[in-house]
């Protein structure tokens, strides 16, 4: 991922499971349908170190269309990851 100040990029996922030692998270992958609007990518998951996750985020789920809206600005997430 090539996240920059002018074009911040983020991954959005849902926590499925933590390892017994709470160091590895299994995450359900989401894909971005339009800016800030995400939908689960059925059947896709991956593992990530818990200390690499950024949370909490402000995400709202729409029952009407099954889409998650990321309300935390992407630039705020980018700055948190990059330490700026």
N, C-alpha and C positions, 0 to 999 in steps of 0.2 A: 504494500500500500504506500502511496506517495502523498501523504497528507501534508499540505502546506498552509500557511496563514491565509493565502488568497483562495485556496481550494481545499478546505478541510474535509477529510474522508474518515468515516467511522464504520466499524462492524457492529451490528446489533444482533444479539442472540438471547436465547432464554436458557437459564440454568436448568439442566435436566438432572444432574447428579454430581455429588462431590465424592472424591476418593476418601477412603477410610482415614487418611492422615490430613485431609482437608487441604491438600496442596494442588490437586488437579481437579479441574471442573470439566464436565462433559456438557457441551452447549449445543442447543438446536440452532442451526443457522437460519438467518433471515435474509431476504434479498430486498433491496431498495427498489420499489416500484416507481416512485417519483421522489423528489427531494423531501426527506424527513418522513416518508411513508414506507413502512416495511411490512412484509408478510412472511410468515414462516416458509422456508424452502423445504417442503415435505421430504423426509427421508435423509436429509443432510445434517450431520452433526460433526463436531470436532472436539478435541481436547485442548485445553489451555491452562497454563499455570494460574492459580488463583491470584497471585500477586501481580499479574498482568491485567487483571480486570479493572475496569473503571465503573464504579457504582457509588451511590445510587444515581440513577438517571430518572428524569421525568418523562415517562412514557404512558400514553393513554391508549387503551384498546377500544376500538369501535366494534360493537357487536353487530351493527348493521352490515358492515362490509368485511369484517374480519381483518382489518388493517390496524397496525400499531403506528401511532404517531409519536415520533421523537420530539419532545418539546424542549429538551436541553439543547441549547445551541451547539452545533457541531464545532464551532470555533472554541467554545469553552472546553469541550472534550479534548480537542487537539492541543490546546494550551496546557491542560492537565498532564497529558502524556509527554509532551515536549518540555514541560517544566518552565513554561514562559508565563 
